Amino acid sequence: MASERPAPVRRPWWADDLAHAAMFLTRLPVPSPVRADRPLMHAGWAFPLIGLVTGALGGAALWIAAWAGLPLLAAALCALAVTALITGALHEDGLADLADGFGGAGTKARKVEIMRDSRVGSYGVLALILATGLKAAALASIAVAAPWLAAVAFTAAQILGRTAILPIAYFLAPATADGLGTGAGRPKAVTTGLCIALGTLLAFSLLPGIGFVAALPAAALAAVATALLARRQIGGYTGDVLGGSEQVVECLVLLALSALPAAAAGFLWPL
């Protein structure tokens, strides 16, 4: 009599959601199998946790580079390079496509067509240069006070950037009947609320005091502005809109933190 095979061990739902989010948003190894019957947006509550991981890894790269004696701007670029490698530049690609589509004239259909084109145009190149430059300059400015402050600020920006994805997808309608934005499903109200609460809590734990007061409105402003622009330009969201919004939020959060008085850095993010 043939021996029966043991039933596969099933992970808890939260572990499945976390693995699903990590598999899509990063290139990190994920234990298989991952549930394929649950839309990505239903696992979106875990997006802030993915931001915590990518931000911590990028922030560690910044701190190590600064400790090794590299110029602060080079250390900041190391952080951006590490996170781009971890994510496969997923969000940067979305920002470039969004800039190309929204920058060009034409109908909604033409804008969507441009965004789906794998080639990067002049608007996309400029958007990537500006985003990278602004983030690197902001991180280097914060790192003047202490490199670990820049690492913490970078982690918080990564968390808030990924937190913004779900509410945009919840409040806007898909701009097309197909594509990644539609295929990922629509987020539920409870999932969106949990994502916002988790992202806010993580950001507050890293940025108590004035840092949190500066970062949260900056993230909200960036998310709302991107969502309104997307609704005006193409009538809703696509995968590129969601990816591009993450980059816009990161930029504004880091700029807001870098604009705070340097003298306050010692108590913005206490050890």
C-alpha positions as a printed NumPy array, in Angstrom:
array([[  0.   ,   0.   ,   0.   ],
       [  1.455,   3.329,  -1.079],
       [  2.097,   5.774,   1.697],
       [ -0.048,   8.877,   1.699],
       [  1.662,  12.171,   1.018],
       [  1.447,  14.655,   3.852],
       [ -0.865,  17.572,   3.203],
       [  0.989,  20.78 ,   2.376],
       [  1.357,  23.194,   5.268],
       [ -0.8  ,  26.241,   4.665],
       [  0.371,  29.61 ,   5.854],
       [ -1.91 ,  31.969,   7.778],
       [ -3.768,  34.475,   5.608],
       [ -1.592,  37.36 ,   6.787],
       [  1.571,  35.493,   5.819],
       [  0.082,  34.758,   2.401],
       [ -0.771,  38.431,   1.953],
       [  2.704,  39.514,   3.016],
       [  4.312,  37.022,   0.615],
       [  2.005,  38.17 ,  -2.2  ],
       [  2.879,  41.832,  -1.63 ],
       [  6.593,  41.071,  -1.41 ],
       [  6.52 ,  38.957,  -4.563],
       [  4.923,  41.776,  -6.565],
       [  6.651,  44.84 ,  -5.107],
       [ 10.162,  43.42 ,  -4.732],
       [ 12.586,  40.882,  -6.139],
       [ 13.256,  39.41 ,  -2.729],
       [ 12.943,  35.613,  -2.469],
       [  9.459,  34.623,  -1.329],
       [  8.579,  31.167,   0.051],
       [  6.232,  29.369,  -2.322],
       [  3.474,  28.729,  -3.001],
       [  1.742,  32.102,  -3.033],
       [ -2.035,  32.204,  -3.364],
       [ -3.108,  33.153,  -6.86 ],
       [ -6.838,  33.361,  -6.128],
       [ -6.573,  36.505,  -4.   ],
       [ -6.208,  39.849,  -5.841],
       [ -3.099,  41.848,  -5.064],
       [ -5.068,  44.806,  -3.735],
       [ -6.705,  42.582,  -1.127],
       [ -3.205,  42.051,   0.249],
       [ -2.466,  45.774,   0.053],
       [ -2.618,  46.248,   3.819],
       [  0.917,  44.77 ,   3.809],
       [  2.366,  47.419,   1.468],
       [  3.675,  49.575,   4.359],
       [  5.549,  46.54 ,   5.707],
       [  7.244,  46.117,   2.33 ],
       [  8.223,  49.774,   2.514],
       [  9.684,  49.141,   5.961],
       [ 11.874,  46.348,   4.577],
       [ 13.069,  48.203,   1.474],
       [ 13.616,  51.394,   3.437],
       [ 15.59 ,  49.636,   6.152],
       [ 17.845,  47.962,   3.603],
       [ 18.375,  51.18 ,   1.662],
       [ 18.885,  53.158,   4.858],
       [ 21.468,  50.638,   6.038],
       [ 23.322,  51.067,   2.752],
       [ 23.334,  54.843,   3.256],
       [ 24.647,  54.574,   6.815],
       [ 27.354,  52.052,   5.877],
       [ 28.474,  54.171,   2.919],
       [ 28.684,  57.284,   5.087],
       [ 30.511,  55.338,   7.827],
       [ 32.993,  54.137,   5.187],
       [ 33.822,  57.757,   4.405],
       [ 31.923,  58.304,   1.158],
       [ 30.531,  61.798,   0.51 ],
       [ 27.   ,  62.158,   1.849],
       [ 25.546,  62.635,  -1.629],
       [ 27.203,  59.399,  -2.771],
       [ 25.881,  57.635,   0.334],
       [ 22.376,  58.862,  -0.494],
       [ 22.688,  57.555,  -4.048],
       [ 23.773,  54.19 ,  -2.635],
       [ 20.471,  53.994,  -0.753],
       [ 18.5  ,  54.771,  -3.904],
       [ 20.497,  52.222,  -5.91 ],
       [ 19.884,  49.475,  -3.341],
       [ 16.124,  50.045,  -3.246],
       [ 15.936,  50.2  ,  -7.047],
       [ 17.754,  46.871,  -7.183],
       [ 15.457,  45.323,  -4.578],
       [ 12.285,  46.485,  -6.335],
       [ 13.479,  46.087,  -9.901],
       [ 12.91 ,  49.853, -10.287],
       [  9.18 ,  49.085, -10.401],
       [  8.032,  52.454,  -9.103],
       [ 10.631,  54.411, -11.051],
       [  9.334,  52.78 , -14.221],
       [  5.805,  53.838, -13.288],
       [  6.933,  57.427, -12.73 ],
       [  8.66 ,  57.576, -16.115],
       [  5.611,  56.183, -17.925],
       [  3.287,  58.521, -16.038],
       [  5.393,  61.56 , -16.963],
       [  5.517,  60.544, -20.624],
       [  1.762,  59.941, -20.788],
       [  0.662,  63.022, -18.882],
       [  3.3  ,  65.246, -20.489],
       [  2.163,  64.545, -24.025],
       [ -0.898,  66.066, -25.623],
       [ -3.801,  64.066, -26.977],
       [ -6.829,  62.103, -25.887],
       [ -7.149,  59.84 , -22.873],
       [ -6.664,  56.81 , -25.105],
       [ -3.483,  58.286, -26.564],
       [ -2.094,  59.08 , -23.107],
       [ -2.744,  55.506, -21.954],
       [ -1.125,  54.201, -25.131],
       [  1.995,  56.28 , -24.442],
       [  2.128,  55.019, -20.858],
       [  2.021,  51.418, -22.058],
       [  4.895,  51.975, -24.474],
       [  8.041,  50.366, -23.074],
       [ 10.201,  53.151, -24.505],
       [ 11.033,  56.116, -22.259],
       [ 10.56 ,  59.599, -23.672],
       [ 11.998,  62.964, -22.717],
       [  9.403,  63.645, -20.013],
       [ 10.097,  60.263, -18.445],
       [ 13.858,  60.811, -18.44 ],
       [ 13.452,  64.263, -16.876],
       [ 11.083,  62.893, -14.23 ],
       [ 13.586,  60.198, -13.223],
       [ 16.468,  62.67 , -13.103],
       [ 14.487,  65.144, -11.01 ],
       [ 13.122,  62.513,  -8.631],
       [ 16.521,  60.913,  -8.083],
       [ 18.237,  64.251,  -7.687],
       [ 15.677,  65.642,  -5.25 ],
       [ 15.695,  62.516,  -3.084],
       [ 19.49 ,  62.301,  -3.045],
       [ 19.883,  66.   ,  -2.219],
       [ 17.294,  65.785,   0.579],
       [ 18.922,  62.691,   2.088],
       [ 22.382,  64.246,   1.921],
       [ 21.045,  67.369,   3.646],
       [ 19.522,  65.329,   6.471],
       [ 22.683,  63.229,   6.759],
       [ 24.702,  66.356,   7.578],
       [ 23.19 ,  66.194,  11.075],
       [ 23.764,  62.42 ,  11.297],
       [ 23.7  ,  59.646,   8.686],
       [ 21.394,  57.541,  10.846],
       [ 18.811,  60.34 ,  10.701],
       [ 18.839,  60.14 ,   6.912],
       [ 18.484,  56.352,   7.092],
       [ 15.433,  56.659,   9.34 ],
       [ 13.92 ,  59.407,   7.182],
       [ 14.436,  57.278,   4.083],
       [ 12.702,  54.321,   5.715],
       [  9.731,  56.482,   6.685],
       [  9.479,  57.86 ,   3.139],
       [  9.469,  54.341,   1.708],
       [  6.696,  53.334,   4.114],
       [  4.513,  56.336,   3.319],
       [  5.148,  55.987,  -0.416],
       [  3.753,  52.47 ,  -0.452],
       [  0.95 ,  53.357,   1.949],
       [ -0.364,  55.92 ,  -0.549],
       [ -0.9  ,  53.312,  -3.268],
       [ -3.981,  51.701,  -1.754],
       [ -6.144,  54.783,  -1.02 ],
       [ -5.522,  56.073,  -4.541],
       [ -6.718,  52.748,  -5.948],
       [ -9.695,  52.789,  -3.573],
       [-10.972,  56.293,  -4.297],
       [-10.252,  56.323,  -8.052],
       [-11.722,  54.037, -10.686],
       [ -9.508,  52.054, -13.087],
       [ -8.804,  54.135, -16.178],
       [ -8.924,  51.12 , -18.507],
       [-10.742,  47.815, -18.703],
       [ -7.487,  45.86 , -18.774],
       [ -3.915,  46.257, -17.629],
       [ -2.149,  45.893, -14.308],
       [ -4.274,  48.448, -12.474],
       [ -7.455,  46.535, -13.29 ],
       [ -5.984,  43.046, -12.972],
       [ -4.803,  43.72 ,  -9.417],
       [ -8.407,  44.08 ,  -8.27 ],
       [-10.053,  46.817,  -6.245],
       [ -9.041,  47.299,  -2.62 ],
       [-11.678,  46.848,   0.062],
       [-12.526,  49.58 ,   2.545],
       [-11.243,  47.563,   5.5  ],
       [ -8.001,  46.728,   3.681],
       [ -7.463,  50.368,   2.747],
       [ -8.143,  51.521,   6.289],
       [ -5.734,  48.94 ,   7.704],
       [ -3.059,  49.995,   5.219],
       [ -3.388,  53.663,   6.165],
       [ -3.419,  52.884,   9.89 ],
       [ -0.39 ,  50.599,   9.653],
       [  1.589,  53.026,   7.497],
       [  0.772,  55.933,   9.802],
       [  1.73 ,  53.946,  12.899],
       [  5.053,  52.843,  11.396],
       [  5.851,  56.374,  10.258],
       [  5.03 ,  57.79 ,  13.689],
       [  7.229,  55.198,  15.39 ],
       [ 10.156,  56.425,  13.278],
       [  9.337,  60.131,  13.205],
       [  7.841,  61.262,  16.506],
       [  7.271,  64.937,  17.036],
       [  7.86 ,  67.54 ,  14.347],
       [  9.164,  64.947,  11.893],
       [  5.802,  63.191,  11.809],
       [  3.937,  66.502,  11.591],
       [  5.993,  67.401,   8.518],
       [  6.001,  64.003,   6.797],
       [  2.337,  63.   ,   7.02 ],
       [  0.835,  66.132,   5.386],
       [  3.528,  65.994,   2.702],
       [  2.595,  62.39 ,   1.912],
       [ -1.124,  63.204,   1.857],
       [ -0.591,  66.24 ,  -0.37 ],
       [  1.502,  64.253,  -2.847],
       [ -1.019,  61.395,  -2.98 ],
       [ -4.042,  63.677,  -3.425],
       [ -2.305,  65.796,  -6.074],
       [ -1.275,  62.721,  -8.077],
       [ -4.768,  61.232,  -7.807],
       [ -6.463,  64.446,  -8.958],
       [ -4.033,  64.784, -11.843],
       [ -4.66 ,  61.182, -12.897],
       [ -8.428,  61.664, -12.793],
       [ -8.155,  64.787, -14.915],
       [ -5.702,  63.316, -17.413],
       [ -7.037,  59.778, -17.95 ],
       [-10.135,  59.495, -15.768],
       [ -8.686,  57.157, -13.14 ],
       [ -5.664,  55.086, -12.224],
       [ -3.421,  52.577, -13.916],
       [ -0.488,  50.581, -12.596],
       [  1.812,  53.39 , -13.728],
       [ -0.21 ,  55.944, -11.785],
       [  0.109,  53.867,  -8.621],
       [  3.833,  53.322,  -9.131],
       [  4.463,  56.953, -10.002],
       [  2.509,  58.135,  -6.963],
       [  4.857,  56.179,  -4.711],
       [  7.805,  58.13 ,  -6.087],
       [  6.044,  61.481,  -5.781],
       [  5.192,  60.77 ,  -2.137],
       [  8.784,  59.747,  -1.389],
       [ 10.099,  62.979,  -2.897],
       [  7.773,  65.285,  -0.981],
       [  8.275,  63.486,   2.337],
       [ 12.061,  63.688,   2.08 ],
       [ 11.929,  67.321,   0.968],
       [  9.653,  68.179,   3.891],
       [ 11.989,  66.488,   6.369],
       [ 15.075,  68.111,   4.871],
       [ 13.441,  71.547,   5.223],
       [ 13.156,  71.205,   9.001],
       [ 15.669,  73.185,  11.071],
       [ 18.92 ,  71.272,  11.451],
       [ 19.01 ,  72.149,  15.14 ],
       [ 15.846,  70.096,  15.696],
       [ 17.348,  66.915,  14.261],
       [ 18.502,  65.662,  17.644],
       [ 14.978,  65.292,  18.996],
       [ 13.011,  64.665,  15.808],
       [ 14.129,  61.039,  15.684],
       [ 15.381,  60.115,  19.174],
       [ 17.54 ,  57.029,  19.535]])
